[in-house]
Amino acid sequence: MRDRPDGPELMDLVRRIEGGDTGVEVPGDARYRDLMLASARAIAERQRDLGDAPEQAERDRLREILDGDGTLADLNRDLAKAIRDGGFDANNEAVRRHLWQTALDRVRESNPKALKNQS
């Protein structure tokens, strides 16, 4: 599940800030502000380019792990509850692979340079 704000929300925020919307608080340092806007724009563009493939893959993995169906949010809640309730231990390879892949997918969108040697 993508972090919030997601790509479209980030682009809306960028447009509002660049349009001078005084309802959005931004840092006074112009260089920092410009870097933040460039980062937000880049995240939104990567999400646009990837489409819903990362979220669909996450949902498919969760459906298999949980042997169930539902929205991505529901499946994530179900997995968290199952882990809390002891339904999956630290040695469950499918859950570990899922969590690792989900983290990689999120970083791939937010900061791909951090993944130089990851798959």
Backbone torsions as a table, in degrees:
resi	resn	phi	psi	omega
1	MET	NA	130.5	-177.4
2	ARG	-70.2	149.2	175.7
3	ASP	-69.1	157.0	175.7
4	ARG	-106.8	140.6	1.1
5	PRO	-73.2	148.3	178.2
6	ASP	-86.5	-177.9	-175.0
7	GLY	-52.5	-53.4	179.5
8	PRO	-61.4	-37.9	178.2
9	GLU	-66.8	-38.5	176.9
10	LEU	-62.6	-44.6	-179.6
11	MET	-65.0	-36.9	175.9
12	ASP	-62.5	-43.1	178.9
13	LEU	-64.3	-42.5	177.7
14	VAL	-60.0	-46.6	179.4
15	ARG	-61.3	-41.1	179.4
16	ARG	-63.8	-44.4	-179.0
17	ILE	-65.9	-47.2	-179.9
18	GLU	-65.5	-26.1	177.9
19	GLY	-83.2	-1.3	176.2
20	GLY	86.7	18.8	179.0
21	ASP	-60.4	115.0	-178.4
22	THR	-79.0	-5.9	177.9
23	GLY	-80.5	-5.5	179.7
24	VAL	-109.7	121.8	179.3
25	GLU	-82.4	127.2	179.4
26	VAL	-129.5	157.1	178.7
27	PRO	-61.9	149.1	179.1
28	GLY	-73.0	-25.4	-179.5
29	ASP	-72.9	111.2	-174.9
30	ALA	-61.7	-38.9	-179.7
31	ARG	-64.4	-44.9	179.0
32	TYR	-63.0	-43.6	178.2
33	ARG	-58.4	-46.4	-179.1
34	ASP	-64.3	-38.3	177.0
35	LEU	-65.4	-41.1	177.4
36	MET	-62.0	-44.0	-179.9
37	LEU	-65.6	-40.4	178.3
38	ALA	-64.2	-40.3	178.3
39	SER	-65.2	-44.9	179.0
40	ALA	-61.6	-42.9	179.1
41	ARG	-63.4	-42.4	-179.3
42	ALA	-64.6	-41.5	177.2
43	ILE	-61.2	-46.9	-179.8
44	ALA	-60.8	-40.6	179.8
45	GLU	-67.4	-40.5	177.6
46	ARG	-63.9	-41.4	178.2
47	GLN	-63.9	-40.7	178.2
48	ARG	-61.9	-45.0	-178.1
49	ASP	-65.6	-37.3	-179.2
50	LEU	-79.4	-21.9	-178.0
51	GLY	64.1	-147.6	-177.2
52	ASP	-95.5	10.4	-177.4
53	ALA	-56.9	-46.0	179.7
54	PRO	-61.8	-40.3	179.9
55	GLU	-70.6	-36.4	177.7
56	GLN	-66.3	-41.2	178.0
57	ALA	-64.4	-40.0	177.4
58	GLU	-62.3	-44.1	179.6
59	ARG	-63.5	-42.2	178.8
60	ASP	-61.8	-43.2	178.9
61	ARG	-62.8	-43.6	-179.5
62	LEU	-64.9	-40.1	178.4
63	ARG	-60.2	-40.1	179.5
64	GLU	-69.8	-45.7	-179.0
65	ILE	-61.8	-44.4	-174.7
66	LEU	-90.3	-9.6	-176.0
67	ASP	51.6	49.4	-178.2
68	GLY	-153.2	-172.5	-178.4
69	ASP	-139.3	168.1	178.7
70	GLY	148.9	-176.4	176.6
71	THR	-71.5	164.1	178.2
72	LEU	-60.5	-41.5	178.2
73	ALA	-62.2	-44.3	179.2
74	ASP	-62.8	-43.4	-179.2
75	LEU	-65.3	-39.1	176.6
76	ASN	-63.7	-41.2	176.6
77	ARG	-62.2	-42.6	179.9
78	ASP	-63.4	-41.2	178.7
79	LEU	-65.6	-44.7	179.1
80	ALA	-59.4	-42.6	179.3
81	LYS	-65.3	-42.8	179.4
82	ALA	-62.2	-39.8	177.8
83	ILE	-65.8	-47.3	178.9
84	ARG	-59.2	-38.3	-177.2
85	ASP	-82.9	2.1	177.9
86	GLY	85.5	12.5	-179.1
87	GLY	-70.2	-22.9	177.6
88	PHE	-132.9	129.7	177.8
89	ASP	-95.9	176.2	-176.2
90	ALA	-64.6	-14.7	-179.0
91	ASN	-95.6	5.5	179.5
92	ASN	-74.1	105.7	-173.3
93	GLU	-64.2	-38.5	-179.4
94	ALA	-63.5	-41.8	178.9
95	VAL	-67.7	-43.5	179.4
96	ARG	-60.6	-46.2	178.9
97	ARG	-61.7	-41.9	179.6
98	HIS	-61.7	-48.3	-178.6
99	LEU	-63.7	-40.3	178.4
100	TRP	-63.7	-47.3	-179.0
101	GLN	-64.3	-39.1	178.4
102	THR	-62.8	-42.7	177.7
103	ALA	-63.3	-44.5	178.2
104	LEU	-59.7	-43.7	179.9
105	ASP	-61.6	-40.3	179.7
106	ARG	-67.1	-43.4	179.4
107	VAL	-68.6	-34.7	177.6
108	ARG	-58.1	-33.2	178.5
109	GLU	-84.3	-38.6	-172.1
110	SER	-89.6	-33.6	-176.2
111	ASN	-157.1	68.7	-173.5
112	PRO	-61.6	-24.4	178.8
113	LYS	-63.4	-22.6	179.9
114	ALA	-72.7	-11.4	-175.1
115	LEU	-106.6	33.5	-174.8
116	LYS	-48.1	-41.7	-174.3
117	ASN	-118.8	23.3	-179.3
118	GLN	-107.5	158.5	175.9
119	SER	-121.2	NA	NA
